[in-house]
Amino acid sequence: MTEPNRRIAIIDHVGSKAGMDYYTYMLASGLTQASCTVAVFSNFRKDDSSIRFFPYFITHTRSNLKKAWNHFSAFLKTALSCRRQGYKLAIVHLFSYTLKDLYALLILHIFGIKIIAIVHDVQSFAGNDHPLSQQIIFKYLTDRLMVHNRFSYRVAADSFGKTVTAKMKIIPHGNFHSLAKARPEQKAAARALLHLDPAITYLLFFGQIKDVKGLDIRIKAMPHLPGNVHLLIAGKPWKNDFRFYENLIDQSDAGARIHKQIGFIEDEQRDLLFKACDLLILPYKEIFQSGVQLMAMSYKIPIVASNLEPMRELIRHGESGFLFETENELSLAASVREALSRPDLLPSVAETAWERTKNTNDWKEIANQIINW
């Protein structure tokens, strides 16, 4: 990357709506440590004078028409601001490939802004991708494409061929070590604040509640676990009706051991939950990359995850976490029992996961990989 391109804009249209503000801010911090001038266009601000924040993306509205207009106008305003301030390179997050996404990137392209797209999901889990829009975005409206693991790269290669993978690079998802300052003695204090029983083992399901995240598998596994094991569900449904899960809980023999915090989880509450719980459960049916996985590893909370390829890139069973057969509640219950049967092993598992993400997933190193691309 040439010297003029050390002025970098990060365009994050999701931001604080779904926890992407952590990712964006830490990437921006990594870039500033690597001597870049960074502007963040999103819906949040941080108390950091080294980064310029432009909260152009309005966070909440119920009208679909207004959402589309807000999205379009925010990208137009962002493009104009980038041109005026000399930001000729922008990093953009991609989760879906609809006409709305196509128009947004087309605006940046028309204004002559080069685009590095972070492809979080090679295929949207919303199921509303427009194949032609995705082809145009990948082939013509982006200058470089960044994915977080080998699995995403291979899916892109199989779907789009060498034209796309020629400008694609695997750069890992960053860790949250600077955000997570958990210590073993903080567990008791966190449980007291959350009114949790100190004698109970708590499993945590955290994040947006989507069909592909497998909460139903997690609920079905509960009757196969001991009576002193409880489940905390913390998150907000996304294009999903929580009544489906409510019915599963009501019909479960273990329903009384399942506790719910349904809705947007504020930073302080998230911090307490990660400090208070004994295991994080990631029962995903499909995934390209999990930020919650990196968050848990940063908090040194051991993980039990489905054995999908993206999970296996960071988790080795019994060494840096525990794996189970995807969509198999009996296998999930067996892995949880295995983890809980080795209380002497769990601190070592958590520490190994933390160490594994310390350098490989360091934001400054990630920033250098982007700059030197």
C-alpha positions in Angstrom: 0.0 0.0 0.0 1.4 3.4 -1.0 1.9 6.2 1.5 -1.1 8.3 0.4 -3.3 5.4 1.2 -2.4 5.6 4.9 -5.5 7.8 5.1 -8.2 5.1 5.6 -11.9 5.3 6.2 -13.8 2.5 7.9 -17.5 2.3 6.9 -19.5 0.3 9.3 -23.3 0.5 8.6 -24.0 -2.0 11.4 -22.0 -0.6 14.3 -23.6 -0.6 17.7 -26.7 -2.3 16.5 -25.1 -5.7 16.6 -21.8 -5.3 18.5 -19.7 -4.5 15.3 -18.6 -1.3 17.1 -16.0 -3.4 19.0 -14.6 -4.8 15.8 -14.5 -1.5 14.0 -13.0 0.5 16.8 -10.3 -2.1 17.5 -9.4 -2.2 13.8 -9.3 1.6 13.7 -7.0 1.5 16.8 -4.7 -1.0 15.1 -4.5 1.1 12.0 -3.6 4.2 14.0 -0.9 2.3 15.8 0.4 1.4 12.3 0.7 5.2 11.6 -2.5 5.5 9.6 -5.0 8.4 9.7 -8.4 6.9 10.3 -12.0 8.0 10.1 -14.9 5.8 11.2 -18.3 6.3 9.6 -20.9 4.4 11.6 -23.4 5.1 14.4 -21.1 5.3 17.5 -18.3 7.4 18.9 -15.5 6.5 21.3 -13.5 8.8 23.5 -10.4 8.6 21.4 -8.9 11.7 19.8 -6.6 9.7 17.5 -9.6 8.6 15.4 -12.3 10.8 13.8 -15.9 9.6 14.2 -18.8 10.4 11.9 -22.1 8.8 13.2 -23.9 9.1 9.9 -25.7 5.7 10.0 -29.0 6.1 11.9 -29.5 3.1 14.2 -33.3 2.5 14.6 -36.4 2.9 12.5 -39.4 0.6 11.9 -40.1 1.8 8.3 -38.4 -0.4 5.6 -38.7 2.6 3.2 -37.0 4.9 5.7 -34.3 2.2 6.4 -33.5 2.1 2.7 -33.3 5.9 2.4 -31.2 6.2 5.6 -28.8 3.6 4.2 -28.5 5.2 0.8 -28.2 8.8 2.2 -25.6 7.7 4.8 -23.4 6.2 2.1 -23.8 9.3 -0.1 -22.9 11.5 2.9 -19.9 9.3 3.7 -18.6 9.3 0.1 -18.8 13.1 0.0 -17.0 13.4 3.3 -14.3 11.0 2.2 -13.7 13.0 -1.0 -13.6 16.3 0.9 -11.1 15.0 3.5 -8.9 13.0 1.2 -9.8 9.5 2.2 -9.3 7.6 -1.1 -9.4 4.1 0.5 -12.3 2.7 2.5 -12.7 -0.6 4.5 -16.3 -1.7 4.3 -18.1 -4.6 6.1 -20.1 -7.0 4.0 -22.7 -9.4 5.5 -25.2 -9.5 2.6 -25.5 -8.9 -1.1 -28.8 -7.3 -1.9 -29.6 -4.4 -4.2 -29.2 -2.1 -1.2 -25.6 -3.3 -0.7 -25.0 -3.0 -4.5 -26.2 0.6 -4.5 -24.1 1.5 -1.4 -20.8 0.3 -2.9 -21.7 1.8 -6.3 -21.9 5.2 -4.6 -18.4 4.8 -3.3 -17.2 3.5 -6.6 -18.6 6.5 -8.5 -16.8 8.8 -6.1 -13.5 7.1 -6.9 -13.0 5.5 -3.5 -11.1 2.3 -3.5 -12.7 -0.4 -1.4 -11.3 -3.2 0.8 -14.4 -5.3 1.7 -14.3 -7.4 4.8 -16.4 -10.4 3.7 -17.8 -11.6 7.1 -20.3 -13.9 5.4 -19.6 -15.2 2.0 -23.3 -16.0 1.8 -25.9 -14.1 3.8 -27.8 -16.2 6.5 -30.8 -13.9 5.9 -31.4 -15.8 2.6 -32.1 -12.7 0.6 -28.9 -12.4 -1.4 -29.2 -11.3 -5.0 -26.7 -13.5 -7.0 -26.1 -10.9 -9.7 -25.5 -8.1 -7.1 -23.0 -10.3 -5.4 -21.2 -11.1 -8.6 -21.0 -7.3 -9.4 -19.9 -6.4 -5.9 -17.1 -9.1 -5.8 -15.9 -8.7 -9.4 -16.3 -5.0 -10.1 -17.1 -2.8 -7.1 -14.4 -3.9 -4.7 -10.6 -3.6 -5.1 -9.7 -6.2 -2.5 -11.6 -8.8 -0.5 -10.7 -9.9 3.0 -11.9 -13.1 4.6 -11.1 -14.4 8.1 -10.3 -18.1 7.5 -9.6 -20.8 5.0 -13.2 -22.0 4.9 -14.5 -18.7 3.7 -11.8 -18.5 1.1 -12.6 -21.9 -0.2 -16.4 -21.2 -0.4 -15.6 -18.0 -2.3 -13.3 -19.9 -4.6 -15.8 -22.6 -5.3 -18.6 -20.0 -6.0 -16.7 -17.3 -7.9 -13.5 -18.7 -9.2 -10.1 -17.2 -9.7 -11.3 -13.7 -10.8 -12.5 -13.1 -7.2 -9.9 -15.1 -5.2 -7.1 -13.3 -7.1 -7.9 -10.2 -5.1 -8.9 -12.1 -1.9 -6.7 -12.6 1.2 -7.1 -14.4 4.5 -6.6 -12.0 7.4 -7.8 -13.3 10.8 -10.5 -11.7 13.0 -9.0 -9.7 15.8 -9.1 -10.6 19.4 -10.8 -8.6 22.2 -8.0 -8.9 24.8 -7.9 -5.1 25.4 -11.7 -5.2 26.1 -11.8 -8.2 28.4 -10.0 -7.7 31.7 -11.5 -10.8 33.4 -9.7 -12.3 36.4 -10.7 -15.5 38.3 -11.7 -13.6 41.4 -14.2 -11.5 39.5 -16.6 -14.4 38.9 -18.1 -14.3 42.4 -18.6 -10.5 42.2 -20.2 -10.8 38.7 -22.6 -13.5 39.9 -23.6 -11.5 42.9 -24.5 -8.5 40.6 -26.5 -10.8 38.3 -28.2 -12.6 41.2 -26.8 -16.0 40.2 -26.4 -18.9 42.6 -22.7 -19.5 43.4 -23.3 -23.2 43.6 -24.8 -23.6 40.1 -22.8 -24.3 36.9 -23.9 -21.8 34.3 -23.6 -22.3 30.5 -23.9 -19.2 28.3 -25.5 -18.8 24.9 -24.7 -15.2 23.8 -25.4 -13.1 20.8 -28.0 -12.5 18.1 -30.5 -15.4 18.0 -30.6 -16.7 14.5 -31.8 -20.1 13.2 -28.2 -21.0 12.1 -26.9 -20.4 15.6 -28.5 -23.6 16.9 -30.2 -22.4 20.1 -32.7 -25.2 19.6 -29.9 -27.8 19.7 -28.7 -26.2 22.9 -32.2 -26.3 24.6 -32.7 -29.9 23.5 -29.4 -30.9 25.2 -30.4 -29.5 28.6 -32.3 -32.6 29.8 -29.2 -34.7 29.2 -27.1 -32.6 31.7 -27.0 -32.8 35.5 -29.6 -30.8 37.6 -27.0 -28.3 38.8 -26.2 -27.2 35.3 -28.2 -24.2 34.1 -28.4 -22.3 30.8 -28.4 -18.5 30.3 -29.7 -17.2 27.0 -28.6 -13.6 26.4 -29.3 -11.9 23.1 -31.8 -10.5 20.6 -33.7 -12.4 18.0 -32.7 -11.5 14.4 -35.3 -12.2 11.7 -36.6 -14.9 14.0 -39.6 -15.4 16.3 -38.4 -16.3 19.8 -41.8 -18.1 20.5 -40.3 -21.1 18.7 -37.6 -21.3 21.4 -40.1 -20.5 24.2 -42.2 -23.5 23.2 -39.1 -25.7 23.3 -38.3 -24.5 26.7 -41.9 -24.9 28.0 -41.9 -28.5 26.7 -38.5 -29.4 28.1 -38.0 -31.3 31.3 -35.2 -28.9 32.1 -37.2 -25.7 31.4 -36.8 -24.5 34.9 -33.0 -24.5 34.5 -33.1 -22.2 31.4 -33.0 -18.5 32.1 -33.5 -15.8 29.5 -32.3 -12.2 28.9 -33.9 -11.5 25.6 -33.1 -8.2 24.0 -30.1 -6.0 23.2 -27.3 -6.7 25.7 -25.5 -3.6 26.9 -21.7 -3.6 27.3 -21.8 -3.7 31.1 -24.2 -6.7 31.1 -22.1 -8.5 28.6 -19.0 -8.0 30.7 -20.8 -9.5 33.8 -22.2 -12.5 31.8 -18.8 -13.5 30.4 -17.2 -13.2 33.9 -19.9 -15.1 35.7 -20.5 -18.1 33.5 -18.5 -21.4 33.4 -18.7 -22.3 29.7 -19.7 -20.6 26.5 -21.8 -22.8 24.1 -21.6 -22.2 20.4 -24.0 -24.7 18.8 -23.9 -23.2 15.3 -25.3 -25.1 12.4 -23.5 -22.9 9.9 -20.9 -20.1 10.4 -18.2 -18.3 8.5 -16.6 -16.6 11.5 -17.7 -16.0 15.1 -16.9 -12.8 16.9 -18.4 -14.3 20.1 -15.8 -17.1 19.9 -13.0 -14.5 19.9 -14.8 -12.6 22.7 -15.0 -15.7 24.9 -11.3 -16.6 24.3 -10.4 -13.1 25.2 -12.4 -13.4 28.5 -10.8 -16.8 29.2 -14.1 -18.6 29.3 -13.8 -22.2 27.9 -15.9 -22.9 24.8 -17.9 -25.9 23.7 -18.6 -25.5 20.0 -20.0 -27.5 17.0 -17.2 -29.0 15.0 -17.7 -26.8 11.9 -14.5 -26.0 10.0 -14.2 -22.3 11.0 -14.4 -23.4 14.7 -11.7 -26.0 14.3 -9.3 -23.4 13.0 -9.0 -22.0 16.6 -10.3 -24.9 18.7 -8.5 -28.2 19.3 -10.7 -30.6 21.4 -9.4 -30.8 25.0 -6.6 -28.3 24.3 -8.1 -24.9 23.5 -11.8 -25.8 23.8 -14.3 -28.7 23.2 -16.1 -29.7 20.1 -19.2 -31.7 19.4 -21.0 -33.1 16.4 -22.9 -30.4 14.7 -26.7 -30.4 15.2 -26.4 -33.4 17.7 -27.8 -32.5 21.1 -26.5 -35.8 22.6 -23.0 -35.0 21.4 -23.3 -31.5 22.7 -24.3 -32.8 26.2 -21.5 -35.3 26.2 -18.9 -32.6 25.4 -20.3 -30.3 28.2 -20.1 -33.2 30.6 -16.6 -34.0 29.5 -15.6 -30.3 30.1 -17.2 -30.1 33.5 -15.7 -33.4 34.6 -12.2 -31.9 34.3 -12.3 -28.7 36.4 -8.5 -29.0 36.7 -8.2 -28.8 32.9 -10.5 -25.9 32.2 -8.1 -23.0 33.3 -5.4 -24.5 31.0 -7.9 -24.8 28.1 -8.9 -21.2 28.5 -5.3 -20.0 28.8 -4.3 -21.9 25.7 -7.1 -20.3 23.7 -6.1 -16.9 25.0 -2.4 -17.4 24.1 -3.4 -18.7 20.6 -5.3 -15.5 19.9 -2.7 -13.2 21.5 -0.4 -12.7 18.5 -2.2 -14.2 15.5 -5.3 -12.2 16.2 -3.5 -9.0 17.2 -5.2 -5.9 15.7 -1.9 -4.1 15.0 -0.6 -7.1 13.1 -3.9 -7.3 11.2 -3.6 -3.6 10.4 -0.1 -4.2 9.0 -1.3 -7.0 6.8 -3.9 -4.7 5.4 -1.5 -1.8 4.9 1.2 -4.1 3.2 -1.3 -5.9 1.0 
